[in-house]
């Protein structure tokens, strides 16, 4: 036993005869021996103890917790706890307590920069899902207390999490089958407390103000709406001069009189009266946005006795978005408990219920629903957004919005308060487990778990709004989507553990049946709303056409593992899994995949210099298979036969159908991923400094893909096993304690990783996939570059604009060169300070904001001397433009090449360039070119700062009810460093291409933690 009660699973070895056993659920045991024999008691997380048997004396052993050993215990696949030295693959653990002070709305975001090889791309948008990439791959499995979670990551309450164990790659997660081939994040939740403490109540509260921008697009404020310096408003529908669907290449702000959207009406002529043309809105987006707020509160009650243990927790998260009228609420209930039903049987359960609800969250995608689009791209400074707060035209409420333009752009307040995106999700996951100790060495477990959710999404599209992304303009609309997900895994397992002198043995066999069901029902109004402002599916001009979808599948599995060790310093782990999937052809729907790992603790095998405290080498291999299902596309599972798909209505309101153009393959095989990993771990100077290094090599494929073929064949693609990629990477984690005294401690943890992918083969026939050839890196960044002369100068065409190559050329690679992070923590007596800096370095990306702003005319750099010169000469009929390059122009002929740039013919004739171009024309061409928009993906963030004061126990004892308390000042995403060309976008969100986003903010706040 320990301070918390009985300890099951303690290994007892009789040193005299080599016999061994283990304790039952109540800590009891029986072992053969004689008077005077020495018994050794060992358990992960406790100090080893020896006891000499004496006749007539009861054996009652209390094990002391070993803080060092406990820190070296990790949770591996299927929730099995192992000593870290026994693990033969890369695994990294993060304590849950490290992530509950400087909070993020989504708990997974808090892992950013803390694990080598794990990249989290937190979204700047309210309710935006974070991307999770492990060793460069998405689709990472999340497992909570053994339950695979087939949902988003918003249903995780950080206050309930004890540890995050990151299993890096298929080697570590092979027992999870195909879903584990990209690695897994294992989450272990908190359980009941200690016997001697009775009931324990813990309260944790955080409040953070989200204010100040890390990345927000700027825009020029010298010129307003219009085209070619011409603009005059009449009706915002094209009746004036460039007054609808306009650019921002209009007149310069010089106070001249121009009719505008807010011009008064002449009482006699009823015409608009011109007013001064001024830059009224020089900070529209910032004036529109507001400070955000993130508030989280958690109360947990736990207890433990000889009979069992229990923990109940309730969490509430509320986030007020920086966009007006947006917010998100999340309520989480978590219960875990265990019941000891005698000496041999124990029941355990964990149930988590989460409700996410928001009446409205913003849509940041490119289009008139995006506030960056409306104000910083297609909105000039000729209006002050605050003048649009009363967004209905007087007398036309619910019918016509009041705005600066009425064809394609929306009033931002109208969008915020009328174009509502509703969302409600009820999410439940949990398990029930029975543990039966048949003998002290043989155990049987039976477990069933469920992950299920129901979701409702609605969208209100107001009349007079312009929402081309939804296919609705002016007439209004309404959409509803209901979908459900159900997954059950029922598993039985048998485990045997024994010790044969110097050899340790453990073996387990499992049988599992996975069942998945999904369904959805969606409908929308058709042709607009009959009655404006009434959002109901029956309020439709034309008949509504509902659509439903359904999917059901099963995977039956048998798998097992064998753990062997010799003298507790050489460890061999073997696993095997056999799956049978209903989504593969009958003749190939069963497949086997193995894994093996070996680790050796050199520092225990040999006598090493005293400076080396620990040295371990490891290696592992896995071969994992998968069926036709992409876990992110649960409905797209019926791929064995061609299918008909219904779509909308056509031909006199008859429903249309389309037939699959894919030629299915009855001989398709399961996709494969083979991965090999080598690792080295070492600690020095009495464990003051250490590192963990890993190198991996993946053979990813052949996968299951649809290869395009000529349409003349009667199909558009054929199903094949094709495309094999090689992925190589290196990961390094360093940790150290440079200073460690009674009153002061300084700890450092740093991580660094890199990985890239190459195309190895396609199908044995094809040698390239577009511009990527076999043998090339798969993340090539290709651009259409300028034609250049022998000196590298840009060549222009007969129109004076840049001449582009007829091929795309490799300009770099899109993946980051490497990712790194470092965390420093200091403690002086009761005061703690920690801060983390992390970033991603290298790689290429196109700046989507710059592209749009150079097109519209709002790019800050477009306020240039060239633009001013054109403005000053606008009345000069002979004026051709302010821009003329000093290179050559193409007089006649053309350059013809193949797709790789090899010249087929070159008939170009050159002459010195003498063609002038207007700056508007030049900028919309030159500055939007691939070459000019290419940026480095490098950025660094001061991710978090936490300053904590922990109240002394002597002070808290006066209260007689408070056992522990701390208060922290916290900051999150406080500084953002990046190149000049990417300061208007937060690169943190993007792993590949970029788009528009809500401006990212800093967070400042207070955390309070009290335990009673």
Helices and strands as residue ranges (DSSP letters): E 11-14, E 20-22, E 38-42, E 49-52, H 67-71, E 73-75, G 77-79, E 81-83, G 84-86, E 91-95, G 96-99, G 107-111, E 118-121, E 131-134, E 141-144, E 147-148, G 158-160, E 161-167, H 170-173, G 174-180, E 184-189, G 195-197, E 200-215, E 257-258, E 275-276, H 284-288, E 292-304, E 308-320, E 327-340, E 345-360, H 371-372, I 373-377, G 385-388, H 412-418, E 421-437, E 442-461, E 466-467, G 468-470, E 472-473, E 477-500, E 503-524, E 526-529, E 540-542, E 547-566, E 570-581, G 586-588, E 590-601, H 602-605, E 612-626, E 644-650, E 654-659, E 662-663, E 671-684, E 689-700, E 703-708, G 711-713, E 717-722, E 724-740, E 744-761, E 768-769, E 772-773, E 780-783, E 809-813, E 818-828, E 831-841, E 844-846, H 848-856, G 860-862, H 865-872, E 888-892, E 895-897, E 903-906, E 909-912, H 919-926, H 930-933, E 934-936, E 939-950, H 953-956, E 964-978, G 980-982, G 987-989, E 1000-1011
